[in-house]
């Protein structure tokens, strides 16, 4: 991928940077410089995609009066914004048919728990599932979470409109905006982008678990997933 005009080419930038570590070979350093150039390209591409996302035209206006049940009682979609103009909603897999929450969703939510106060300095944040609120609170307390705001989509209207028309128990990540009192859909993660032989993933991957595993020789693999508990 060509560099953006005005930027130093990635290969040139990589050639003048990087560290050296004890006893490494010349072959290792040369391969590492080539990888560093790709990492620079990846960072730049991520930034270009983020900028393109921010330039999306206005999404569809939200015309339904979606209602949820939170830990303090009933709320509307507008209430979830709080004082902010943007709202992130994560629909997690813990429908009434599940005995326990999805381990993958739980892994992602666990990563968010300690960042809620940082995130909500900038945007509204809500975790939504189809189970009754009592089950969501019980599961939250079992994990020792105190920060993540959980809500029940008890009637399923929101889930069917923005996550699964068939009301399937699947994850969803949706962003809404509120401008001059009008709420609009801004962006949603719309599909599994994995190629054959890969575990389900999107881009960028929001769960730091997978990002860290991508830095080690074993990688993330395709047959391992987090658990709710370990012996």
C-alpha positions in Angstrom: 0.0 0.0 0.0 1.4 3.4 -1.0 2.2 5.9 1.7 0.1 9.0 2.1 1.6 12.0 0.2 4.0 13.9 2.5 4.7 10.9 4.7 8.1 9.3 4.8 7.8 5.9 3.1 7.4 3.1 5.6 10.5 1.2 4.5 12.6 4.3 4.8 11.2 5.1 8.2 11.8 1.6 9.4 15.4 1.6 8.2 16.3 4.5 10.4 14.5 3.1 13.5 14.3 0.0 15.6 16.3 -1.5 18.4 18.9 -4.1 18.6 18.8 -6.9 21.2 21.5 -9.1 22.6 22.9 -11.8 20.3 20.5 -11.2 17.5 21.6 -12.1 14.0 21.8 -9.9 10.9 19.1 -12.0 9.3 16.8 -11.4 12.3 17.4 -7.6 12.2 16.8 -7.4 8.5 13.6 -9.4 8.8 12.5 -7.2 11.8 13.0 -4.1 9.7 10.8 -5.5 7.0 8.2 -6.3 9.6 8.5 -2.9 11.1 7.7 -1.3 7.7 4.6 -3.4 7.6 3.6 -2.4 11.1 4.0 1.2 10.1 1.8 0.6 7.1 -0.8 -1.1 9.3 -0.9 1.8 11.8 -1.3 4.3 9.0 -4.1 2.1 7.4 -5.9 1.9 10.7 -5.8 5.7 11.0 -7.1 6.1 7.4 -10.0 3.7 8.0 -10.9 5.5 11.3 -10.9 8.8 9.4 -13.1 7.3 6.6 -15.5 6.0 9.3 -15.7 9.5 10.8 -16.6 10.9 7.4 -19.7 8.7 7.0 -22.8 10.6 6.0 -25.6 10.8 8.5 -27.1 7.4 9.2 -30.7 6.5 9.5 -32.7 8.4 12.0 -34.0 6.4 15.0 -37.7 6.7 15.0 -38.7 4.1 17.5 -38.8 4.8 21.2 -36.6 1.9 22.4 -36.9 1.1 26.0 -34.6 -0.9 28.3 -34.5 -1.9 31.9 -31.3 -0.9 33.8 -30.1 -1.5 37.3 -32.0 1.6 38.5 -35.2 0.9 36.4 -36.6 1.7 33.0 -34.6 3.9 30.6 -34.9 5.0 27.0 -32.2 5.0 24.2 -31.9 8.8 24.7 -31.2 8.3 28.4 -28.2 6.0 27.6 -26.4 9.0 26.0 -26.1 10.8 29.3 -24.4 14.1 28.7 -22.8 12.9 25.5 -23.5 13.3 21.8 -22.3 9.7 20.9 -23.3 6.4 22.4 -21.6 3.0 22.1 -23.8 -0.1 22.7 -22.4 -3.6 22.9 -25.0 -6.4 22.7 -23.6 -9.4 24.5 -24.7 -13.0 24.2 -26.7 -13.8 27.4 -30.2 -14.4 26.2 -32.8 -16.2 28.3 -31.9 -19.6 26.8 -28.3 -19.4 28.1 -27.4 -20.8 31.4 -24.3 -18.5 31.6 -23.0 -15.5 29.6 -20.9 -16.1 26.4 -17.2 -16.5 27.4 -16.0 -14.5 24.4 -18.4 -11.6 25.2 -17.3 -11.9 28.9 -13.6 -11.6 27.9 -14.3 -8.4 25.9 -16.4 -6.9 28.7 -13.8 -7.7 31.3 -11.3 -5.7 29.3 -13.8 -2.8 29.3 -14.6 -2.9 33.0 -11.5 -1.0 34.2 -11.8 1.5 31.3 -15.5 2.6 31.8 -14.6 5.8 33.5 -12.1 6.7 30.8 -14.6 5.8 28.0 -17.5 7.7 29.5 -15.4 10.9 29.7 -16.0 11.0 25.9 -19.0 8.9 25.0 -22.0 7.1 26.5 -21.6 3.3 27.0 -24.1 0.6 27.5 -24.0 -3.2 27.6 -27.2 -4.8 26.5 -28.5 -8.4 26.5 -31.9 -10.1 26.1 -32.1 -11.7 29.6 -34.1 -10.0 32.4 -32.1 -7.4 34.3 -31.9 -9.6 37.5 -29.9 -12.2 35.6 -27.6 -9.6 34.1 -26.9 -8.0 37.5 -26.3 -11.4 39.1 -23.8 -12.3 36.4 -22.1 -8.9 36.6 -21.7 -9.3 40.4 -20.4 -12.8 40.0 -17.5 -11.4 37.9 -16.9 -8.7 40.5 -17.7 -5.9 38.0 -18.9 -2.6 39.4 -18.4 -0.2 36.5 -20.0 -1.7 33.4 -23.6 -0.5 32.9 -25.9 -3.4 31.9 -29.4 -3.2 30.5 -32.0 -5.6 29.5 -33.7 -5.4 26.1 -36.7 -7.2 27.5 -39.0 -6.7 24.5 -36.2 -7.4 22.0 -37.2 -4.5 19.7 -33.7 -2.9 19.7 -32.0 -6.3 19.2 -34.2 -7.2 16.2 -33.7 -3.8 14.6 -29.9 -3.4 15.1 -28.4 -6.8 15.8 -30.4 -9.7 14.5 -33.7 -9.5 12.7 -34.3 -13.1 13.9 -33.6 -12.2 17.5 -30.6 -14.5 17.6 -28.3 -14.5 20.6 -25.4 -12.9 18.8 -23.0 -10.1 19.6 -23.4 -6.6 18.2 -21.5 -3.3 18.4 -23.4 -0.2 17.5 -22.7 3.5 17.6 -25.4 6.2 17.7 -25.1 10.0 17.5 -27.4 12.7 18.8 -27.4 16.1 17.1 -29.9 18.8 17.8 -32.1 16.3 19.6 -32.1 13.8 16.7 -30.7 10.4 17.3 -29.2 8.6 14.3 -27.4 5.3 13.7 -23.7 6.1 13.0 -21.9 2.8 12.5 -22.2 -0.9 13.3 -19.8 -3.9 13.1 -21.7 -5.7 10.3 -20.0 -9.0 9.6 -17.4 -11.5 10.5 -14.3 -10.6 8.5 -12.3 -13.8 9.1 -10.8 -15.8 6.2 -10.9 -19.6 6.0 -9.1 -21.2 8.9 -9.3 -18.1 11.1 -11.3 -17.6 14.3 -14.1 -15.1 14.1 -12.8 -11.6 14.1 -13.3 -8.0 13.0 -11.0 -5.1 12.3 -9.7 -3.6 14.3 -10.0 -6.3 17.0 -11.5 -4.6 20.0 -10.6 -7.3 22.6 -6.9 -6.9 23.7 -6.7 -10.6 24.4 -6.4 -11.3 20.7 -4.1 -8.4 20.0 -1.7 -9.6 22.6 -1.8 -13.2 21.4 -1.0 -11.9 17.9 2.4 -10.8 19.1 3.6 -14.2 20.2 4.9 -17.1 18.0 1.9 -19.3 18.8 -0.5 -16.6 17.7 -4.2 -16.8 18.7 -4.8 -20.1 17.0 -8.1 -21.2 15.7 -9.3 -23.7 18.3 -8.8 -21.9 21.7 -11.3 -19.5 23.3 -11.5 -17.9 26.7 -13.5 -19.6 29.5 -15.6 -18.2 32.3 -13.4 -19.9 34.8 -10.1 -21.8 34.9 -9.0 -24.7 37.2 
